[in-house]
Every structure is written in structure tokens, then in C-alpha cells.
Amino acid sequence: MALLLATAMVFAMVVCAEAEGKKALKIGGIFAVTGRASWLGDPEKKTALMIQEAVNKAGGINGFPLELVIEDTEGKPPKTVAAVEKLINKDNVLAIIGPSRSGCTMAIKGIMEKAKVPLVSCAAAEVIINPLATYVFKTPQVDSHVVIRIYEQMKKMGIKKVGVITGTTGFGKEGRKQAKKYAKTMGFEIVADETYTPKDTDMTAQLKKISSAGAQAVINWSIVPAQSIVPKNMKQLGMKIPLFQSHGFGNPKYIKAAGDAAAGIIFPAGNVLIADALPDGHWHKKVVLDYKNAYEKKYGPPVSTFGGHAYDALWIVINAMKAKKVTPDMDVQKARDLIRDGVEATKNWTGVHGVFNMTAKDHVGLDKDKSLSILTVDKAGKIAPLK
């Protein structure tokens, strides 16, 4: 018995050692886990770790474990550059998902292209994938689609004169550009065009200008806490016109921060925020509800669209690895190129933000109408489909 027990223990130790020593498929994650953009990066990190756990419990990828190497960018471009250089040159990751912010993504777009490492960004600005870069992709809906959906809704409401207020971040600048571009083509007049910095805590002066210019609605384009400040300031000023926000508003924490001033806000976003409200049999319900339930069971509510960006980014990379049969024994550059090709070949894959159909000319591959629903905040502070 003693001999058998000793033999069994040795065998178990050998098996554990082999499992621990098994090569892993490394993917880098760069998220704003802390800092002003942590409302974006924290759910992204949590989502990625949740997927890693599930994938490895199910046997890994092509028989090998998935290893995420996550770096906190704090939402700052210099830290993002440093994190990427570490992941590429020291950790030898095969692909990177993130960053959380558009400005951070633009700071590394050229680096990823030069290093020939696939990047699937969790940031939204359209400039990330337009102009096209061979190794750079993204999962959030494109700015132009969001702007068009906002203007389509405004037309239904009889609105013609618009006041625009945007952050000076990369995301804000790109949203402002698209809002001005499509106003001309869709028959809207921008009567006021105001901006604010990420550190600004009061937008009263800008909103007064918008109000005196005769705006019939406001578009606020931002990812920073100003998304909650603008509605508060509008309420303080007694502005009764509708407030439209970008898809960057897709975190219930912004609603909580705005308090009762959030009621009535209109914004385009993905279906994950209304997963419970989708009718049975809806084409998207199972995917978004499964993600919402898994995330909230593990981390607690509320789920946000930002975690969904990481969900889509990581699964698209994992699916590419599976399709191209990537293993840790491959030449690193060969593996990176195979993943890039696999990501670009993504077809009819349903993620949290819609159905992805990427091509050599489209490195996001989302349909305007299927990827965005028009949502509102009701009087109880809950997100609901706009009726």
C-alpha cells in the first residue's frame, strides 16, 4: 500500500509538472484598468480573464492553454506604447487586444504595423481602421454608423438644428468630425460647436452658447465623466431639448453618476444593455444574455458595452487561432501572420456587438443597423429601447 501510494504521488507530481510546463498561447491585453478611463478598462480586463478561465477549463486552444498577459495603460498613450513594446519584445505575445481608448490605439497603430503583430482594439474611433492598416482591427461600432443612427432618430423627431459638444480626446475629436460631416449630407444644421477637456468639471458656459444658438437637440460625444456632467448642467440650466450621447455612454455607471438628470437621454448602443428586454427568439438574445449572466454572476452587475468590446476582440483572436491551427511551437512571426489572416477572415460570427463580417477592406465588419439599437434612460434610471 505504501509503495502504491508513493508511486501514485510521484505520478501525480509528474503529471502536474507536465501540465504546468506545457507551452501556452500568449495573447497580450492592454486596458485602462486604472485612471480616468477605468470604467472602460476594468470590465474589459475582467471579461478577458473570464474568457481565459472558461477556455482553459474546456481544454485550451488547439490543445494548448491560453495565457493572457495584461498590462494597465491607465488610459495614457505613453504607458500604452511602453506596454506594447514589452508585450511584443519581451513576452513574445502572438496578438494583442485593446487598448480601451482611441487616442491610445492611435499611439500604437504604427508600432503594431511595423512589428507585424495583430491588434484588435477595444476603442471606437473610426480612424483606427480608416485608413486601413494590415495588422489593426477593432470591435466597437464605427463612429459614422453611430452618427447616422442619431441623425435618423432626430429626423423622426422633427429636429433640424443641432448643438454639438465633444471631448478633446481622440474619441471626441473623431466623433465631432463625423457629426459635422454627416450633418451636411443628412440635412442638419450645426448651430453650435463646443468642446471640453477630460479634466473639465462644468460645461455650463458651453451649454449656454448651445441654448442661445437655437439648438433643438444636443449631441454629446465623450467617454470621460463629462457624459454625466453634461446632463446635470443641462438640467441646472433648465434646458428641455433632447440630449443624444454617443455609444461611449454604454455603461450604467454613467447613468448612476448623472442621477435623475440621466432620464430621457437617447443613445445608440449594442443589445447587451437590453439583453433581458429582447424578445424570445431574437437573433441576438442568447449571445448577449449569456455574456451578461456570466459576467454578472462572476463580478456582479452591471454589465457594460465596454466589457463586450473585449469579449468580441478576444474571441475573434481565439477563433482565428483555432481556424489556423496555431500552436506555441510555431515560429512567432508565422503564428502572428496566421492569426492576422484568421481575424480578417472572420465571417458570420455573432459577438456581443453584432455579426462580424471582416474583409481585406473592412477591419471591423459590423452592420450599422444590427450592431446598434436606439436606447434611452427611463425615469427609474434603467436603460430601455426607445419607443
matplotlib code that plots the C-alpha trace (Angstrom):
import matplotlib.pyplot as plt

x = [0.0, 2.8, 4.6, 1.4, 0.7, 4.2, 4.0, 0.7, 2.0, 5.1, 2.9, 0.6, 3.6, 4.9, 1.5, 1.2, 4.7, 4.0, 0.7, 2.4, 5.3, 3.1, 3.6, 0.9, -0.5, 0.2, -2.1, -1.5, -4.2, -3.8, -6.6, -7.1, -7.7, -7.0, -7.2, -10.0, -10.9, -11.1, -14.9, -13.8, -10.8, -11.8, -14.8, -12.5, -9.9, -12.5, -14.1, -10.8, -9.9, -13.3, -12.9, -9.4, -10.7, -13.5, -11.3, -8.7, -11.3, -12.6, -9.1, -7.5, -6.9, -5.7, -4.8, -2.7, -3.6, -4.4, -2.2, -3.2, -0.5, -2.4, -0.9, -2.6, -2.2, -4.0, -5.6, -2.3, -0.7, 2.9, 2.1, 0.3, 3.4, 5.6, 3.2, 3.0, 6.8, 7.1, 4.4, 6.0, 9.7, 9.8, 6.7, 6.5, 2.7, 1.1, -1.6, -2.8, -6.4, -7.1, -6.4, -9.5, -9.2, -8.9, -6.0, -4.0, -4.8, -3.6, -0.4, 0.4, -1.2, 2.1, 4.1, 1.8, 2.0, 5.8, 6.2, 3.6, 1.6, -2.2, -4.1, -7.8, -8.7, -11.4, -11.6, -14.2, -12.8, -13.2, -9.7, -8.4, -9.4, -9.7, -7.2, -6.7, -3.7, -2.9, -2.5, -5.0, -8.7, -11.3, -14.6, -16.7, -19.2, -17.8, -18.4, -20.1, -22.7, -23.5, -23.8, -26.1, -28.3, -28.5, -29.5, -32.0, -33.7, -33.6, -35.3, -38.1, -38.4, -38.5, -35.2, -33.2, -30.9, -28.2, -25.7, -22.6, -20.4, -17.4, -14.4, -10.9, -9.8, -9.1, -12.6, -14.2, -12.4, -13.3, -17.0, -17.1, -15.6, -18.3, -21.1, -20.1, -19.6, -23.0, -24.9, -24.3, -25.3, -28.4, -29.8, -29.0, -27.6, -25.0, -25.8, -23.1, -19.9, -18.3, -15.6, -14.3, -11.1, -11.1, -10.4, -13.3, -16.0, -18.5, -19.9, -22.4, -20.7, -20.7, -24.3, -25.5, -24.0, -25.8, -29.0, -28.8, -27.9, -31.4, -30.4, -33.3, -31.1, -27.6, -25.1, -22.5, -19.6, -17.3, -16.0, -15.0, -17.1, -18.3, -21.0, -22.6, -21.8, -23.4, -26.9, -26.6, -25.6, -28.5, -31.0, -29.5, -29.9, -33.5, -32.7, -35.7, -34.2, -33.2, -29.7, -28.1, -25.0, -22.6, -22.1, -19.5, -22.4, -22.9, -22.1, -24.8, -22.3, -22.5, -26.3, -25.8, -23.3, -25.8, -28.6, -32.1, -30.6, -30.0, -33.7, -34.6, -31.0, -31.0, -28.0, -27.2, -25.6, -25.4, -28.1, -26.1, -27.6, -31.1, -30.5, -33.3, -35.8, -35.1, -38.0, -37.5, -36.3, -34.5, -31.3, -29.0, -30.6, -28.8, -25.3, -25.8, -27.8, -25.2, -22.4, -24.4, -25.3, -21.8, -20.2, -22.7, -22.5, -18.7, -18.3, -21.7, -23.8, -23.9, -22.6, -21.4, -20.8, -17.1, -16.6, -18.4, -15.7, -13.1, -15.3, -15.6, -11.9, -10.6, -13.0, -12.2, -8.5, -9.2, -11.3, -8.5, -6.1, -8.4, -9.1, -5.4, -4.3, -1.8, 0.5, 3.2, 5.8, 5.4, 7.8, 6.4, 6.1, 4.4, 1.9, 1.2, 0.6, -1.7, -3.7, -3.9, -5.2, -7.7, -9.0, -9.5, -11.3, -13.9, -17.3, -20.9, -19.6, -22.1, -20.5, -21.8, -21.9, -23.4, -22.5, -18.9, -18.0, -14.5, -12.8, -9.5, -11.2, -13.2, -11.4, -14.5, -17.2, -20.3, -23.6, -25.0, -28.5, -27.8, -25.0, -26.8, -30.2, -31.6, -31.8, -33.0, -32.8, -36.2, -37.4, -36.3, -32.8, -33.0, -31.8, -34.6, -35.3, -36.6, -40.2]
y = [0.0, 2.4, 1.6, 2.1, 5.4, 6.6, 5.6, 7.4, 10.5, 10.5, 10.0, 12.9, 15.2, 14.3, 15.0, 18.3, 19.3, 18.5, 20.4, 23.4, 23.3, 23.0, 25.8, 28.3, 30.5, 34.1, 37.0, 40.5, 42.6, 46.4, 48.1, 51.3, 49.3, 52.4, 56.1, 58.2, 55.6, 52.7, 52.5, 51.2, 49.1, 47.4, 45.5, 44.7, 43.1, 41.2, 39.9, 38.8, 36.9, 35.3, 34.0, 32.8, 30.7, 29.2, 28.4, 26.6, 24.7, 23.5, 22.2, 25.4, 26.3, 23.5, 21.5, 24.3, 26.7, 30.3, 32.7, 36.4, 38.9, 42.0, 45.5, 48.5, 51.6, 53.9, 55.3, 57.1, 56.9, 56.8, 53.9, 52.2, 52.4, 51.0, 48.2, 47.2, 47.2, 44.9, 42.5, 42.3, 42.2, 40.6, 38.5, 37.5, 37.6, 36.4, 39.1, 42.0, 43.0, 46.6, 49.4, 50.9, 54.4, 55.7, 58.0, 55.2, 53.0, 55.6, 56.0, 52.3, 51.8, 52.4, 50.2, 47.3, 47.6, 47.8, 44.9, 42.9, 41.9, 41.7, 44.2, 44.0, 47.3, 47.8, 51.5, 53.1, 55.9, 55.2, 56.4, 53.3, 51.3, 54.1, 54.4, 50.7, 49.1, 45.5, 44.3, 46.6, 45.7, 46.8, 45.6, 48.7, 50.1, 52.7, 56.4, 57.1, 54.4, 55.9, 59.4, 58.2, 56.4, 59.5, 61.7, 59.1, 59.3, 63.1, 63.1, 61.0, 63.6, 66.6, 68.0, 70.1, 72.4, 70.7, 71.7, 69.6, 69.3, 66.9, 66.0, 66.8, 63.2, 61.1, 59.6, 63.0, 64.6, 61.8, 61.9, 65.7, 65.2, 62.6, 64.6, 67.6, 65.5, 63.8, 66.9, 68.3, 65.2, 64.4, 67.9, 69.1, 72.5, 72.5, 75.9, 75.5, 73.5, 73.3, 71.3, 70.4, 68.7, 65.5, 67.4, 69.9, 69.6, 72.1, 72.6, 75.4, 78.0, 75.8, 74.7, 78.3, 79.0, 76.0, 77.0, 80.6, 79.4, 77.9, 74.2, 71.8, 68.9, 68.3, 65.7, 65.0, 62.8, 61.5, 58.6, 60.6, 61.5, 64.6, 62.3, 62.5, 66.2, 67.5, 66.2, 67.6, 71.0, 70.9, 70.2, 73.1, 75.4, 74.3, 73.0, 70.9, 69.8, 66.2, 65.0, 62.4, 60.7, 58.5, 54.8, 55.7, 56.2, 52.4, 51.9, 52.1, 53.7, 56.9, 56.9, 56.4, 59.3, 61.6, 60.8, 61.9, 64.1, 61.0, 60.4, 60.9, 60.6, 58.9, 56.9, 54.2, 51.1, 47.3, 44.9, 43.8, 46.7, 45.5, 41.7, 41.0, 43.1, 41.3, 39.1, 35.3, 34.1, 37.4, 36.7, 38.3, 37.4, 34.2, 35.6, 38.9, 37.3, 34.5, 37.1, 39.3, 36.5, 35.0, 38.4, 39.5, 36.1, 36.4, 40.1, 41.5, 43.9, 46.0, 44.6, 47.3, 47.6, 48.0, 44.6, 43.4, 45.0, 42.8, 39.8, 40.2, 41.1, 38.0, 35.6, 36.8, 36.1, 32.7, 31.7, 32.8, 30.7, 27.7, 28.1, 28.5, 25.7, 28.0, 26.3, 27.7, 25.6, 27.7, 30.4, 33.5, 35.6, 32.8, 32.4, 36.2, 36.3, 33.3, 35.0, 38.2, 36.3, 34.4, 37.6, 39.2, 36.1, 36.3, 35.7, 35.5, 35.3, 36.7, 38.5, 40.9, 43.8, 42.2, 39.9, 40.3, 40.0, 41.3, 41.7, 43.0, 46.4, 46.3, 45.6, 45.8, 44.2, 45.3, 46.2, 49.6, 48.6, 45.2, 46.4, 49.5, 49.8, 53.2, 53.2, 55.6, 56.0, 55.9, 57.8, 54.9, 55.2, 52.0, 51.5, 50.6, 50.5, 53.9, 53.6]
z = [0.0, 0.9, -2.4, -4.4, -2.6, -3.2, -6.9, -7.3, -5.6, -7.9, -11.0, -9.9, -9.4, -12.9, -14.5, -12.6, -13.6, -17.2, -17.2, -15.5, -18.0, -21.1, -23.5, -23.7, -26.4, -25.3, -26.0, -24.7, -23.2, -22.8, -20.8, -18.8, -15.6, -13.5, -14.2, -15.7, -18.3, -15.8, -16.4, -19.8, -19.0, -15.8, -17.3, -20.4, -18.2, -16.2, -19.3, -20.8, -17.6, -17.5, -21.1, -20.3, -17.4, -19.5, -22.4, -20.3, -18.4, -21.8, -22.8, -24.2, -27.8, -30.2, -27.0, -25.5, -22.6, -23.2, -21.3, -21.1, -20.3, -19.2, -18.8, -17.3, -19.6, -17.2, -20.4, -21.2, -24.7, -23.3, -21.0, -23.8, -26.0, -23.2, -22.6, -26.2, -26.6, -23.6, -24.8, -28.3, -27.4, -24.0, -23.7, -27.4, -27.5, -30.7, -30.7, -28.6, -27.7, -26.5, -25.8, -24.2, -25.6, -29.2, -28.5, -27.0, -30.0, -32.4, -30.4, -31.2, -34.6, -36.4, -33.9, -34.5, -38.2, -38.2, -35.8, -37.8, -34.7, -34.9, -32.8, -32.2, -30.5, -27.9, -28.8, -31.1, -33.3, -37.0, -37.7, -36.1, -39.1, -41.7, -43.2, -43.2, -41.6, -42.4, -38.7, -37.0, -36.3, -33.8, -32.4, -31.3, -33.8, -36.1, -35.4, -38.8, -38.1, -34.7, -36.1, -38.8, -36.4, -34.2, -37.2, -38.4, -35.0, -35.0, -38.3, -36.8, -34.1, -36.5, -35.3, -37.7, -35.6, -33.5, -30.9, -30.7, -27.6, -27.6, -25.5, -26.8, -26.6, -29.7, -29.4, -29.0, -31.9, -34.3, -33.2, -33.7, -37.2, -38.2, -36.7, -38.8, -41.9, -41.8, -40.7, -44.2, -46.1, -44.0, -43.9, -40.4, -39.3, -36.5, -34.8, -32.1, -31.9, -28.4, -26.7, -23.3, -21.9, -19.9, -16.7, -17.1, -14.4, -15.6, -19.1, -18.2, -20.4, -23.5, -23.0, -22.6, -26.1, -27.5, -26.0, -27.2, -30.7, -31.0, -30.9, -30.9, -29.5, -28.2, -29.2, -26.5, -27.7, -25.0, -22.9, -19.8, -16.7, -18.6, -20.0, -16.6, -16.1, -19.3, -18.4, -14.9, -16.3, -18.8, -16.0, -13.9, -16.9, -17.5, -21.0, -22.1, -25.5, -26.0, -25.2, -27.5, -26.4, -28.3, -27.9, -25.3, -22.9, -22.7, -19.1, -16.4, -14.1, -16.1, -15.6, -11.8, -11.8, -13.6, -11.2, -12.2, -14.9, -16.9, -17.6, -21.3, -22.6, -26.1, -27.4, -29.9, -28.4, -28.6, -27.4, -24.3, -22.4, -23.1, -23.1, -20.7, -22.8, -26.1, -27.2, -27.1, -30.5, -31.2, -33.2, -30.7, -27.3, -26.5, -27.1, -25.2, -22.3, -21.8, -21.6, -19.3, -17.0, -16.9, -16.2, -13.5, -11.8, -11.5, -10.9, -10.0, -12.0, -14.1, -17.4, -19.9, -23.6, -22.9, -21.5, -24.6, -26.8, -25.0, -25.4, -29.1, -29.5, -27.6, -29.1, -32.6, -31.9, -30.3, -33.3, -35.7, -33.7, -33.9, -37.6, -38.5, -36.1, -34.3, -31.7, -29.4, -31.3, -34.4, -35.5, -33.7, -36.8, -38.7, -35.9, -35.8, -39.6, -39.4, -36.6, -38.7, -41.7, -39.5, -37.9, -41.3, -42.5, -39.7, -41.3, -39.8, -36.2, -33.7, -30.8, -28.1, -30.6, -33.6, -36.5, -37.7, -41.3, -41.8, -45.2, -46.6, -46.8, -43.6, -40.3, -38.1, -40.2, -38.3, -39.9, -39.0, -38.1, -36.5, -34.3, -32.9, -31.2, -30.2, -26.4, -23.7, -20.0, -18.3, -15.2, -13.0, -14.3, -16.3, -19.9, -22.3, -26.0, -27.3, -28.3]

ax = plt.figure().add_subplot(projection="3d")
ax.plot(x, y, z, "-o")
ax.set_aspect("equal")
plt.show()
